[in-house]
Amino acid sequence: MTIFNPTKFVTRSLMGAVGLSAIALFGVAESAKAVDIQLGTDYFESPAGGSSFLFDLNMNGEIDLPDEVVPLQGLPIEPRFLENTSIDTVVQRLEDCTFVGGECLISIEMTQLSLETIEPVTINGFEYDVFTTLDPDQKTTGKMLIRDDGTFDSFLEVFYKAEFTAINDDAPEIDDFFDSFQQVDPTNMIPANATGALVQLNSEWGHTPIPGITDLVYARDPQLANCHGDIDLLTCASNDFFAVGSVPHEKGSPTFPEGHTTVTSDDGIVANIPTIPEPSTTLGLLFLGL
C-alpha cells in the first residue's frame, strides 16, 4: 500500500469549496442529535464507456461537431503525482447529514472532473482527442438525498469545458467550448432554474470502506477527507460515507442519452492532506512507503 502526503490540494471552480447552510427535508433536527453522516469528499473513477456527452455545437458556423454521442473514460487527475490512482472525479458533501424521518437533504459540489474520449472524434475528415473538465467560471452544484436504508439520490448541474487536441498535423485548430447538460429533471430535488442536470437514483452507500481496496483520504480539513478516523490505524469514523457500486448520473431520457457513471476509487491508496488548502493551489504530493 502507498501513502500520499500532499502539502497542497487543488480546488478548481471544481471544482473552491463553499460551505452552505444546513437544510432539513422534513423539519429542523434537534441540536442534541448526533450527526449520522459527517461532511466530506467522495473520490471517484469513471470506467471506460460509462460516460458519454453529446457534442452538437456549431463552432462559429465554421466547424460542425458530429451530432453523436461520444463515449468517454476517466483521465486520472494530476497523473504526474497520482500515478497509482484512478481518481478523475471529486464531489464534496458540503453539509453534515442528520436523518429526520429516515432521510436528509444536503448540498454537494463537484470540484474536479477529468474525462477523455476513448477513440478520436472525426471532424471534417480530421481526428481529435477531446478532453472534458469543469467550466472554471461556473460551479457544478447540486443536492444529495440520503436515506437511512443505505440508498441515496443525487443531482448535479454540470457545466463543462471541452478541449480538442488535433491528432493530424494539418488539422485546423478548434477552440475550447463550454456547455452544460440541457435538461430539467422533474424530481423535487432540482430547482426550476436548473438547466444542466444529471440525476442518479437509488445508488447504495455504507459507513465502511473495503479494507485495502477503497482509497482513503485523511485531511486536517474535514471537508477534504472521505475518512475521518485514525490514519495510523487506517480506521474511519462510524459516521463516514462511502458510495457502494456504480453511481450513474444520467439525463433520464432517450432523447438525451448523455451521462456520467462513476465508482468509488479502489486503488488501495491512502492519502494525507495535512494543511488547509488555499484556493487555486496546486496538488503536490510526497510518496511514502507503507
C-alpha positions as CSV (number, residue, x, y, z in Angstrom):
1,M,0.0,0.0,0.0
2,T,1.2,3.5,-0.8
3,I,0.6,6.7,1.3
4,F,0.5,10.0,-0.5
5,N,1.2,13.0,1.7
6,P,0.1,16.1,-0.2
7,T,1.1,19.5,1.0
8,K,-1.5,21.3,-1.1
9,F,-4.7,20.3,-2.7
10,V,-6.4,21.6,-5.9
11,T,-9.8,23.2,-5.6
12,R,-10.7,24.5,-9.1
13,S,-14.1,26.1,-9.7
14,L,-14.1,22.3,-9.3
15,M,-14.2,22.2,-8.6
16,G,-13.4,26.3,-4.5
17,A,-15.5,24.7,-1.9
18,V,-18.1,26.9,-0.3
19,G,-20.0,25.9,2.8
20,L,-23.7,26.1,2.6
21,S,-26.3,26.3,5.4
22,A,-27.8,23.0,6.5
23,I,-31.2,22.1,5.0
24,A,-33.6,19.7,6.7
25,L,-36.1,18.0,4.4
26,F,-38.9,17.4,6.9
27,G,-38.0,19.8,9.7
28,V,-35.3,21.0,12.0
29,A,-33.3,18.3,13.7
30,E,-32.8,18.7,17.5
31,S,-29.4,20.2,18.2
32,A,-28.6,17.4,20.7
33,K,-29.0,14.7,18.0
34,A,-25.7,13.2,16.7
35,V,-24.7,13.7,13.1
36,D,-25.4,10.5,11.2
37,I,-23.0,11.3,8.3
38,Q,-20.4,14.0,8.5
39,L,-19.5,16.3,5.7
40,G,-16.6,15.2,3.5
41,T,-15.4,14.5,-0.1
42,D,-16.1,11.5,-2.3
43,Y,-13.3,10.4,-4.7
44,F,-14.4,8.5,-7.8
45,E,-13.1,7.0,-11.0
46,S,-15.0,6.7,-14.3
47,P,-14.9,3.4,-16.1
48,A,-14.5,3.4,-19.9
49,G,-17.7,3.8,-21.7
50,G,-19.7,4.6,-18.6
51,S,-19.9,8.3,-19.5
52,S,-20.9,10.0,-22.8
53,F,-21.5,13.5,-23.9
54,L,-23.4,14.8,-27.0
55,F,-21.1,17.3,-28.7
56,D,-23.5,19.0,-31.1
57,L,-22.4,22.7,-31.2
58,N,-21.6,24.6,-34.3
59,M,-18.2,26.3,-33.9
60,N,-18.9,29.9,-35.2
61,G,-20.6,28.4,-38.2
62,E,-17.3,27.1,-39.5
63,I,-16.9,23.6,-38.0
64,D,-19.8,21.3,-37.4
65,L,-19.2,19.0,-34.5
66,P,-20.6,15.4,-35.0
67,D,-24.1,15.1,-33.8
68,E,-23.4,11.9,-32.0
69,V,-22.9,10.6,-28.5
70,V,-19.2,10.3,-27.8
71,P,-18.1,7.7,-25.2
72,L,-15.6,8.8,-22.6
73,Q,-13.4,7.4,-19.9
74,G,-11.7,8.8,-16.8
75,L,-8.3,10.6,-17.1
76,P,-6.7,10.5,-13.7
77,I,-6.4,13.9,-12.1
78,E,-2.8,15.2,-11.8
79,P,-1.3,11.9,-13.2
80,R,2.2,13.3,-12.6
81,F,1.6,12.9,-8.9
82,L,-1.2,10.3,-8.7
83,E,0.5,7.7,-10.8
84,N,-1.1,4.9,-8.7
85,T,-4.6,6.1,-8.6
86,S,-7.5,6.3,-10.9
87,I,-9.3,9.3,-9.4
88,D,-10.9,11.5,-12.0
89,T,-14.0,12.9,-10.3
90,V,-14.3,14.6,-6.9
91,V,-17.6,15.6,-5.2
92,Q,-17.8,17.4,-1.9
93,R,-20.7,16.9,0.5
94,L,-20.9,20.3,2.0
95,E,-23.1,19.6,5.0
96,D,-23.4,17.1,7.8
97,C,-26.4,14.8,7.5
98,T,-28.8,14.2,10.4
99,F,-31.7,11.9,9.5
100,V,-35.2,13.2,10.0
101,G,-37.9,10.8,9.1
102,G,-35.2,8.5,7.7
103,E,-33.8,11.0,5.3
104,C,-31.6,14.1,4.9
105,L,-31.0,16.5,2.1
106,I,-27.6,18.1,1.7
107,S,-25.8,20.4,-0.8
108,I,-23.0,19.0,-2.9
109,E,-20.5,20.4,-5.3
110,M,-18.4,18.6,-8.0
111,T,-15.0,20.2,-7.6
112,Q,-12.9,18.2,-10.1
113,L,-13.7,16.3,-13.3
114,S,-11.3,14.8,-15.9
115,L,-12.6,12.7,-18.8
116,E,-11.2,11.9,-22.3
117,T,-12.6,10.3,-25.4
118,I,-11.9,6.6,-25.7
119,E,-11.4,6.9,-29.5
120,P,-10.6,10.1,-31.5
121,V,-13.5,12.1,-32.8
122,T,-13.5,12.8,-36.6
123,I,-14.5,16.3,-37.6
124,N,-14.4,17.4,-41.2
125,G,-12.1,14.5,-42.0
126,F,-9.6,15.2,-39.2
127,E,-9.2,13.4,-35.9
128,Y,-9.2,15.0,-32.5
129,D,-8.9,13.8,-28.9
130,V,-11.4,15.5,-26.7
131,F,-10.7,16.3,-23.0
132,T,-13.6,17.3,-20.7
133,T,-13.2,19.2,-17.5
134,L,-15.4,21.6,-15.5
135,D,-16.1,25.1,-16.5
136,P,-13.8,27.1,-14.2
137,D,-16.2,30.1,-14.2
138,Q,-19.4,28.3,-13.2
139,K,-19.8,26.0,-10.3
140,T,-21.2,22.5,-10.7
141,T,-23.5,22.1,-7.7
142,G,-26.5,20.0,-6.7
143,K,-28.2,18.1,-3.9
144,M,-28.0,14.7,-2.4
145,L,-30.9,12.9,-0.7
146,I,-29.5,10.3,1.7
147,R,-31.7,7.6,3.3
148,D,-31.0,5.5,6.3
149,D,-31.9,2.3,4.4
150,G,-28.5,2.6,2.6
151,T,-29.6,4.3,-0.6
152,F,-29.2,7.8,-1.9
153,D,-30.3,10.0,-4.8
154,S,-28.3,13.0,-6.2
155,F,-28.3,15.5,-9.0
156,L,-25.6,17.8,-10.3
157,E,-26.0,20.7,-12.7
158,V,-22.9,20.1,-14.8
159,F,-21.1,23.0,-16.6
160,Y,-18.2,21.6,-18.6
161,K,-15.4,22.6,-20.9
162,A,-14.3,20.5,-23.9
163,E,-10.8,20.8,-25.3
164,F,-9.9,19.5,-28.8
165,T,-6.4,18.2,-29.5
166,A,-5.6,17.5,-33.1
167,I,-4.0,14.2,-34.0
168,N,-3.3,15.2,-37.6
169,D,-0.5,17.7,-38.1
170,D,-2.5,19.7,-40.7
171,A,-5.8,19.7,-38.8
172,P,-7.4,23.1,-38.1
173,E,-7.4,24.2,-34.5
174,I,-10.7,24.1,-32.7
175,D,-11.2,26.5,-29.8
176,D,-12.4,25.2,-26.5
177,F,-16.1,25.4,-25.9
178,F,-18.3,25.4,-22.8
179,D,-21.6,23.8,-22.4
180,S,-24.0,22.2,-19.9
181,F,-26.5,19.3,-19.9
182,Q,-29.6,20.9,-21.2
183,Q,-32.5,19.1,-19.4
184,V,-34.5,19.9,-16.4
185,D,-35.4,16.8,-14.4
186,P,-38.9,16.7,-12.7
187,T,-37.7,15.4,-9.3
188,N,-38.3,17.6,-6.4
189,M,-34.6,17.9,-5.5
190,I,-33.9,20.0,-8.6
191,P,-34.7,23.7,-8.7
192,A,-36.8,25.0,-11.5
193,N,-33.9,27.0,-13.0
194,A,-31.5,24.0,-13.2
195,T,-30.6,23.8,-16.9
196,G,-27.9,21.2,-17.0
197,A,-28.9,18.5,-14.5
198,L,-27.6,14.9,-14.3
199,V,-29.6,12.7,-12.0
200,Q,-29.0,9.4,-10.3
201,L,-31.5,7.5,-8.2
202,N,-31.2,4.7,-5.6
203,S,-27.4,4.2,-5.5
204,E,-26.1,2.4,-2.4
205,W,-23.9,3.7,0.4
206,G,-22.4,2.4,3.6
207,H,-20.3,3.6,6.5
208,T,-17.4,1.2,6.0
209,P,-14.8,1.2,3.2
210,I,-13.4,-2.0,1.7
211,P,-10.1,-2.6,3.5
212,G,-7.1,-2.4,1.3
213,I,-9.2,-1.5,-1.8
214,T,-11.1,1.7,-1.2
215,D,-8.9,4.8,-1.5
216,L,-8.8,6.6,1.9
217,V,-8.2,10.3,2.1
218,Y,-7.4,11.8,5.5
219,A,-7.2,15.6,6.0
220,R,-6.8,18.2,8.7
221,D,-9.7,20.0,7.0
222,P,-12.6,17.5,7.4
223,Q,-14.2,18.8,4.3
224,L,-11.5,17.2,2.1
225,A,-11.5,13.8,3.8
226,N,-13.5,10.8,3.0
227,C,-12.2,9.0,6.1
228,H,-12.2,10.9,9.4
229,G,-10.6,8.3,11.6
230,D,-7.0,7.4,12.6
231,I,-4.5,7.3,9.7
232,D,-2.0,5.3,11.8
233,L,-4.6,2.6,12.4
234,L,-6.2,3.1,8.9
235,T,-9.6,3.4,10.6
236,C,-12.6,5.6,9.6
237,A,-15.3,7.2,11.7
238,S,-18.5,5.3,12.3
239,N,-20.4,8.1,10.6
240,D,-18.4,8.3,7.4
241,F,-20.0,7.9,3.9
242,F,-18.8,5.6,1.1
243,A,-20.7,5.0,-2.1
244,V,-21.1,1.3,-2.9
245,G,-21.0,0.1,-6.5
246,S,-21.6,2.3,-9.5
247,V,-23.2,5.8,-9.3
248,P,-24.8,6.5,-12.7
249,H,-25.8,10.1,-13.3
250,E,-28.0,10.2,-16.4
251,K,-30.1,12.6,-18.3
252,G,-33.1,10.2,-17.9
253,S,-34.4,10.4,-21.4
254,P,-33.7,8.5,-24.7
255,T,-33.6,11.9,-26.4
256,F,-30.7,13.0,-24.2
257,P,-28.5,9.8,-23.7
258,E,-25.7,11.7,-22.1
259,G,-24.5,10.7,-18.6
260,H,-21.5,10.2,-16.3
261,T,-21.1,6.9,-14.3
262,T,-18.6,6.7,-11.5
263,V,-17.4,4.1,-9.0
264,T,-15.6,4.8,-5.7
265,S,-11.9,4.8,-6.4
266,D,-10.4,1.5,-5.4
267,D,-6.6,1.5,-5.8
268,G,-5.9,0.9,-2.2
269,I,-4.2,4.3,-1.8
270,V,-4.0,6.2,1.5
271,A,-3.6,10.0,1.2
272,N,-3.0,12.5,3.9
273,I,-3.7,16.2,3.4
274,P,-2.0,17.9,6.4
275,T,-2.8,21.5,5.7
276,I,-5.9,23.5,4.8
277,P,-5.6,24.5,1.2
278,E,-5.7,27.9,-0.3
279,P,-8.0,28.5,-3.3
280,S,-6.3,27.6,-6.7
281,T,-3.4,25.9,-5.1
282,T,-1.7,23.0,-6.9
283,L,-1.8,19.5,-5.7
284,G,1.7,18.5,-4.6
285,L,2.4,15.0,-3.3
286,L,5.2,13.3,-1.4
287,F,5.4,9.5,-1.8
288,L,5.9,7.5,1.3
289,G,6.1,3.7,1.6
290,L,3.7,1.9,4.0
